[in-house]
């Protein structure tokens, strides 16, 4: 991690740099914001006591980085406005290096988590992109059990619901042997998203449903469950092929036709399926697989 120190008091800047270097940080010192504009750092320790210089351009330029203000006193000019522009925090001079490093560590961890969250969200959106649904996620109320013939359909609905409502969720697959402990240790403000109930024995299913009486959750199941909780059914004929799933011949044909009917003419599509064009037409009619105009 590279830390850029912007401070015109050379002795103070060198003292901070020396102590940070001794703790494993790479540092660079700049005496003006103009010079620092050309720098490339992860953290910016920015003095607000730079005579004749404005900190605003530097803060705007590096607002996606970790900017910690080093201030002599607190007022709107030294703290209020810089924080509005994108600085993350401030520390009052003189300060203990330990306090400064705690702030650096905290914001570095926070920024890393934000980047990871963004990556996972983009990955999930890409993974579930081709799953079609017109379900109104605003109608979801918890606790809720969703019975489905395709878990990924429910995955998409649940993740969209969480994102739209800025909701904290905890994912608990019941194939994890520590599922009970994860439920009990989950945040009281989080909605639990529980899957793979088919992995449980009958006694464990009963234990789970009894345990969930004190939690807010959405449980996805591919089989019918008897419980006192509100239950809805969401099925689809547009299932995407999953290598961990064995499809019936009819499901496979429906998947291929739905996925490729706009890419190939029926003559070629029937050939790839190993059936006659007449047979393909009969299956279209049977399963209502006609092209949408």
Helices and strands as residue ranges (DSSP letters): E 2-6, H 10-22, E 26-30, H 33-36, E 43-47, H 56-61, E 66-71, I 76-80, H 81-85, E 89-92, H 97-127, G 137-139, E 144-148, H 151-164, E 169-173, H 179-184, E 191-195, G 197-199, H 202-211, G 212-214, E 217-221, E 231-234, H 249-260, H 266-273, H 277-287
